[in-house]
Amino acid sequence: MSIQEELGALVLAVAKDRDREAFTRLFDHFSPRLHAYLLRLGSDSGSAEEILQDVMSTLWNKAHLFDPSKSSLATWLYRIARNRRIDTLRRDRLEYFDPMDAPDVPSEEEGADRRLDMSQREDRIRESLEGLPQDQLVLIRMAFFDDLSHSEIAEKTGLPLGTVKSRIRLAFTKLRRTLEANGVIDAG
């Protein structure tokens, strides 16, 4: 009997009969190999041991899922080990919340200043919009406040699509110039 056939018989005994002796033989065969593999992948000894225990636990609990027509037992176990290592690395990369860290909350003064700036900016934008010719203002409102497409605006107003597009473009040009002149946006 070849080693592959012997390993296949052992995993079958674990899957069907929960055979502890078969599992012990599989453990003795694969644990040093998997441990060395995990060390070669860059795991430290402690992590490699934890992952190895997880892999062998998976073998015990899920031996019935092993399909010898898809891969060898070694390939199956090495793949499980590799995937567990990747899962461990991802989990370790997560930053854990430390309740002792002070939250990054702006001070009340910064919040008040920011709210005032935003309020002033909104006022200037509103004034700039009101300074547009009525035919352009109506189209801007339909496009951005009513969320209509250019085609829907053309259909609703009876204007040609090209006229809708050119009026909206003209309105944007005027708005940009006015907002730049008022210091609401940077020129450039």
C-alpha positions as CSV (number, residue, x, y, z in Angstrom):
1,M,0.0,0.0,0.0
2,S,1.4,3.4,-1.0
3,I,1.6,6.3,1.5
4,Q,-1.2,8.1,-0.3
5,E,-3.4,5.1,-0.1
6,E,-2.6,4.7,3.6
7,L,-3.4,8.4,4.3
8,G,-6.6,8.0,2.3
9,A,-7.6,5.0,4.4
10,L,-6.8,6.9,7.7
11,V,-8.8,10.0,6.8
12,L,-11.7,7.7,5.7
13,A,-11.5,6.0,9.2
14,V,-11.6,9.4,10.8
15,A,-14.6,10.6,8.7
16,K,-16.7,7.4,9.1
17,D,-15.8,6.1,12.5
18,R,-14.2,9.0,14.3
19,D,-11.2,6.7,14.7
20,R,-8.8,8.3,17.2
21,E,-5.9,6.0,16.3
22,A,-6.2,7.0,12.7
23,F,-6.3,10.6,13.6
24,T,-3.3,10.3,15.8
25,R,-1.3,8.7,12.9
26,L,-2.4,11.6,10.6
27,F,-1.5,14.1,13.3
28,D,1.9,12.6,13.7
29,H,2.5,12.5,10.0
30,F,1.3,16.0,9.1
31,S,1.9,18.2,12.2
32,P,5.7,18.6,11.7
33,R,5.3,19.2,8.0
34,L,2.6,21.7,8.4
35,H,4.5,23.5,11.3
36,A,7.6,23.8,9.1
37,Y,5.4,25.0,6.2
38,L,3.9,27.7,8.3
39,L,7.3,28.8,9.6
40,R,8.5,29.1,6.0
41,L,5.5,31.3,5.2
42,G,6.7,33.7,7.9
43,S,4.6,32.7,10.9
44,D,6.3,32.8,14.3
45,S,6.4,29.5,16.2
46,G,3.5,30.4,18.5
47,S,1.2,31.4,15.6
48,A,2.3,28.4,13.6
49,E,1.3,26.1,16.5
50,E,-2.1,27.8,16.9
51,I,-2.8,27.5,13.2
52,L,-1.6,23.9,13.2
53,Q,-4.0,23.0,16.0
54,D,-6.8,24.7,14.1
55,V,-6.0,22.7,10.9
56,M,-5.9,19.5,12.8
57,S,-9.2,20.3,14.5
58,T,-10.6,20.9,11.1
59,L,-9.3,17.5,9.9
60,W,-11.0,15.9,12.9
61,N,-14.3,17.7,12.5
62,K,-14.5,17.9,8.7
63,A,-12.8,14.8,7.5
64,H,-16.0,13.8,5.7
65,L,-15.6,16.9,3.5
66,F,-12.3,15.7,2.1
67,D,-12.7,14.6,-1.6
68,P,-9.7,12.5,-2.8
69,S,-10.9,13.0,-6.4
70,K,-10.2,16.8,-6.1
71,S,-6.8,16.8,-4.3
72,S,-4.5,14.8,-2.1
73,L,-4.9,14.9,1.6
74,A,-1.7,16.9,1.9
75,T,-2.9,19.5,-0.6
76,W,-6.1,19.8,1.3
77,L,-4.4,20.3,4.7
78,Y,-1.8,22.7,3.3
79,R,-4.5,24.8,1.7
80,I,-6.4,24.9,5.0
81,A,-3.2,25.9,6.8
82,R,-2.5,28.7,4.2
83,N,-6.0,30.0,4.5
84,R,-6.0,30.0,8.3
85,R,-2.7,31.9,8.2
86,I,-4.2,34.5,5.9
87,D,-7.2,34.8,8.1
88,T,-4.9,35.3,11.2
89,L,-2.9,38.0,9.4
90,R,-6.0,39.9,8.4
91,R,-7.4,39.6,11.9
92,D,-4.1,40.8,13.5
93,R,-4.0,43.8,11.1
94,L,-7.3,45.2,12.4
95,E,-6.9,48.1,14.7
96,Y,-8.6,47.5,18.0
97,F,-10.5,50.3,19.7
98,D,-8.8,51.5,22.9
99,P,-11.4,53.1,25.1
100,M,-8.6,55.0,26.9
101,D,-7.8,56.9,23.7
102,A,-9.3,60.4,23.5
103,P,-11.6,60.7,20.6
104,D,-10.7,63.1,17.8
105,V,-13.6,65.4,18.3
106,P,-13.1,69.1,17.3
107,S,-13.4,71.6,20.1
108,E,-16.6,73.5,20.4
109,E,-15.0,76.6,19.1
110,E,-13.8,74.9,15.9
111,G,-17.3,73.4,15.4
112,A,-18.9,76.9,15.9
113,D,-16.4,78.5,13.5
114,R,-17.0,75.8,10.9
115,R,-20.8,76.1,11.2
116,L,-20.6,79.9,10.8
117,D,-18.3,79.5,7.7
118,M,-20.6,77.0,6.2
119,S,-23.6,79.2,6.8
120,Q,-21.9,82.2,5.2
121,R,-20.9,80.1,2.3
122,E,-24.4,78.8,1.8
123,D,-25.7,82.4,1.8
124,R,-23.2,83.4,-0.8
125,I,-24.1,80.4,-3.0
126,R,-27.8,81.2,-2.6
127,E,-27.2,84.9,-3.6
128,S,-25.1,83.8,-6.6
129,L,-27.9,81.5,-7.7
130,E,-30.5,84.2,-7.4
131,G,-28.3,86.5,-9.5
132,L,-28.7,84.1,-12.5
133,P,-31.1,84.9,-15.3
134,Q,-34.5,83.3,-14.6
135,D,-34.4,81.0,-17.5
136,Q,-31.0,79.6,-16.3
137,L,-32.1,79.4,-12.6
138,V,-35.2,77.4,-13.5
139,L,-33.0,74.8,-15.3
140,I,-30.4,74.6,-12.5
141,R,-33.2,74.0,-10.0
142,M,-34.7,71.3,-12.1
143,A,-31.4,69.6,-12.7
144,F,-30.0,69.8,-9.1
145,F,-32.8,70.2,-6.8
146,D,-35.4,68.1,-8.6
147,D,-32.8,65.7,-9.9
148,L,-34.0,65.7,-13.4
149,S,-31.8,64.7,-16.4
150,H,-31.2,67.1,-19.2
151,S,-33.6,65.0,-21.4
152,E,-36.3,65.1,-18.7
153,I,-35.9,68.9,-18.4
154,A,-36.1,69.3,-22.2
155,E,-39.3,67.2,-22.2
156,K,-40.8,69.1,-19.3
157,T,-40.0,72.6,-20.5
158,G,-40.5,72.0,-24.2
159,L,-37.0,73.4,-24.9
160,P,-34.6,71.6,-27.3
161,L,-32.0,69.4,-25.5
162,G,-29.1,71.5,-26.8
163,T,-30.7,74.7,-25.4
164,V,-31.1,73.0,-22.0
165,K,-27.4,72.0,-22.0
166,S,-26.1,75.3,-23.1
167,R,-28.2,77.3,-20.6
168,I,-27.0,75.0,-17.8
169,R,-23.4,75.4,-19.0
170,L,-23.8,79.2,-19.1
171,A,-25.3,79.2,-15.6
172,F,-22.3,77.2,-14.3
173,T,-19.8,79.6,-15.9
174,K,-21.6,82.6,-14.3
175,L,-21.9,80.8,-10.9
176,R,-18.2,79.9,-11.0
177,R,-17.1,83.5,-11.8
178,T,-19.4,84.9,-9.1
179,L,-18.3,82.4,-6.4
180,E,-14.6,83.0,-7.3
181,A,-15.1,86.8,-7.0
182,N,-16.8,86.4,-3.6
183,G,-14.0,84.1,-2.4
184,V,-16.3,81.1,-1.9
185,I,-14.2,78.9,-4.3
186,D,-10.6,79.2,-5.4
187,A,-9.9,80.4,-8.9
188,G,-8.0,77.9,-10.9
